[in-house]
Amino acid sequence: MRTFNKHKKIAAPIRILEQKELKKRSDELSRREGLLHQREQEFAIKEKLIDNLLHDTRQINSNLVDSIDRIDFENASPNILRIWAQANLLSIRQRLYDFEINPDMLEKVDKLNFPVHKRFSKVFKCLKYESSKKKLWIDNDKGTFLKFYAHDILEIAFYIIAENAIKYAVPGSHINVKYDEAGSDLTVVVTNKCECLPLENELDKLFERGYRGMNASEKGTGIGMYTLKKILDHQGVPIKVNNIHNPDNKSGSFSVCLTFKDCVD
């Protein structure tokens, strides 16, 4: 009987300690849940502010583009042309953001007969400031009048190709855009000289999300080529990339080849 009472006296303080520990853990859990809820509310407010800002930016930029599109480009000043380019560039970036957030948005948008040469020309005009800083020459071939049935998002793919060509091109060099018609099929090849080419065994990896080539000389996230492939796959446009190395095995030419099937005049 005495032994039983002794164990009972020992067990009581243990239960009290356990209860205190459980209370402590419960209070800590409640505190963390409160912080999480607070942060969720703060995030929701910030998300709403960003959405409102994006909406206003889209509206302002849309009005700006509509106004600038009516000007006489033949007699426009360089500053006006740069405003036009930057406004269109902002529109492209906004559509790229929308696509990355919600790729399914395209299912709600009608396709159109997409003028390939005209859109490539527009993209390079939008990036003229960037190309002029590196003193690059854009040799956009006489082109083609063929059109490809696709979503307008295809312009973003052209933008990514042009931006990368300018970004990695050797200063003072040429960027060549060639168009080759074969019946209703159209092949477009964009080639630029690079100081640091990807390795041959890296070419397919360039389309992987987050991948950066070992010889990459410029800052980047490895998202551009991934997004490019994603858009082109969705629009049914095959893409191939190719290297032509100089003897140093690093510099040379890099080309992007797109094939558009069943085009129309």
Secondary structure, DSSP 8 states (H G I E B T S, - for coil): -HHHHHHHHHHHHHHHHHHHHHHHHHHHHHHHHHHHHHHHHHHHHHHHHHHHHHHHHHHHHHHHHHHHTTS-TTT--HHHHHHHHHHHHHHHHHHHHHHHH-GGGGGGS--EEEEHHHHHHHHHHHTHHHHHHTT-EEEE-S----EEEE-TTHHHHHHHHHHHHHHHB-TT-EEEEEEEEETTEEEEEEEEEESS---GGGTGGGGSTT---TT--S---S-HHHHHHHHHHHHT--EEEEEEE-TTSS-EEEEEEEEE-S-B-
